[in-house]
Amino acid sequence: MEPGATVQASVEVSDADGDPVSVRWVLQPESGDYLTGGDLRPQPIPIEGAIVETEGTGATIAMPEEPGGYRLLAFADDAAGQ
């Protein structure tokens, strides 16, 4: 993707009990810290302002101006936090 590009992302989610599900989106830089299995790594800091808009299970993401590897994470849970 080009730096500064705006992209759309969406996920399909459902709850076993039929409860409504909310989705939280995070864009963060790739760690670049490559250690072996189970080694503790610091959590990369989310990129402020990257998630431009969210609606339902979708999001509009503005890619950072700096080229590099990034991870887009979607966290889904119901009202009970499950």
The 8 nearest C-alpha neighbors of each residue, nearest first, counted from 0:
[[1, 2, 4, 62, 3, 66, 6, 5],
 [0, 2, 4, 3, 62, 66, 64, 5],
 [1, 3, 64, 4, 63, 62, 66, 65],
 [2, 4, 62, 64, 63, 61, 1, 5],
 [5, 3, 62, 1, 2, 61, 6, 0],
 [4, 6, 61, 60, 62, 3, 59, 7],
 [5, 7, 60, 59, 4, 61, 8, 62],
 [8, 6, 59, 58, 60, 9, 5, 57],
 [9, 7, 58, 57, 59, 6, 10, 60],
 [10, 8, 57, 56, 58, 7, 11, 55],
 [9, 11, 56, 12, 57, 8, 73, 22],
 [10, 12, 56, 9, 13, 57, 75, 22],
 [13, 11, 10, 14, 20, 75, 56, 22],
 [14, 12, 15, 20, 11, 17, 19, 18],
 [13, 15, 17, 16, 18, 20, 19, 12],
 [14, 16, 17, 13, 18, 77, 12, 19],
 [17, 15, 14, 18, 13, 19, 77, 20],
 [16, 18, 14, 15, 19, 13, 20, 77],
 [17, 19, 16, 14, 77, 20, 78, 15],
 [20, 18, 77, 17, 21, 14, 78, 13],
 [19, 21, 77, 76, 18, 75, 14, 13],
 [22, 20, 75, 76, 77, 19, 23, 55],
 [21, 23, 75, 74, 56, 73, 24, 20],
 [24, 22, 74, 73, 75, 21, 25, 72],
 [23, 25, 73, 72, 74, 22, 26, 50],
 [26, 24, 72, 71, 45, 27, 73, 23],
 [27, 25, 71, 45, 70, 46, 72, 49],
 [28, 26, 45, 70, 46, 69, 44, 43],
 [29, 27, 69, 68, 70, 30, 43, 26],
 [28, 30, 69, 68, 31, 70, 27, 43],
 [31, 29, 32, 28, 43, 33, 42, 41],
 [30, 32, 29, 33, 28, 68, 34, 43],
 [33, 31, 30, 34, 40, 29, 41, 35],
 [34, 32, 31, 35, 30, 40, 38, 36],
 [33, 35, 32, 38, 36, 40, 37, 39],
 [34, 36, 38, 37, 33, 39, 32, 40],
 [37, 35, 38, 34, 39, 33, 40, 32],
 [36, 38, 39, 35, 34, 40, 33, 41],
 [39, 37, 36, 35, 34, 40, 33, 41],
 [40, 38, 37, 41, 34, 36, 42, 35],
 [41, 39, 38, 42, 32, 34, 30, 37],
 [40, 42, 43, 39, 30, 32, 44, 38],
 [41, 43, 44, 40, 30, 45, 27, 39],
 [44, 42, 30, 27, 41, 45, 28, 29],
 [43, 45, 27, 42, 46, 28, 47, 26],
 [46, 44, 27, 26, 47, 25, 43, 28],
 [45, 47, 27, 49, 26, 48, 44, 28],
 [48, 46, 49, 45, 50, 26, 44, 27],
 [47, 49, 50, 51, 46, 61, 60, 45],
 [48, 50, 61, 60, 47, 46, 51, 62],
 [51, 49, 60, 48, 52, 59, 61, 58],
 [50, 52, 59, 60, 49, 48, 61, 53],
 [53, 51, 59, 58, 50, 54, 60, 57],
 [54, 52, 58, 57, 59, 55, 51, 50],
 [53, 55, 57, 56, 58, 52, 59, 22],
 [56, 54, 57, 53, 21, 22, 58, 20],
 [55, 57, 9, 10, 22, 54, 11, 58],
 [58, 56, 9, 54, 8, 55, 53, 10],
 [59, 57, 53, 8, 52, 7, 54, 60],
 [58, 60, 7, 52, 51, 6, 50, 53],
 [59, 61, 50, 6, 51, 49, 5, 62],
 [62, 60, 5, 49, 4, 3, 63, 51],
 [61, 63, 3, 4, 2, 5, 60, 49],
 [64, 62, 65, 3, 2, 61, 49, 66],
 [63, 65, 2, 3, 66, 62, 1, 4],
 [64, 66, 63, 2, 67, 3, 62, 68],
 [67, 65, 2, 64, 68, 63, 1, 0],
 [68, 66, 65, 69, 28, 29, 63, 2],
 [67, 69, 29, 28, 70, 66, 30, 31],
 [70, 68, 28, 29, 27, 67, 71, 26],
 [71, 69, 27, 26, 29, 28, 72, 68],
 [70, 72, 26, 25, 27, 69, 73, 24],
 [71, 73, 25, 24, 70, 26, 74, 27],
 [72, 74, 24, 23, 22, 75, 25, 71],
 [73, 75, 23, 22, 24, 72, 76, 21],
 [76, 74, 22, 21, 20, 73, 23, 77],
 [77, 75, 81, 80, 20, 21, 22, 74],
 [76, 78, 20, 80, 79, 81, 19, 21],
 [77, 79, 80, 76, 20, 19, 18, 81],
 [80, 78, 77, 81, 76, 18, 20, 19],
 [81, 79, 77, 76, 78, 75, 20, 21],
 [80, 76, 77, 79, 78, 75, 14, 20]]
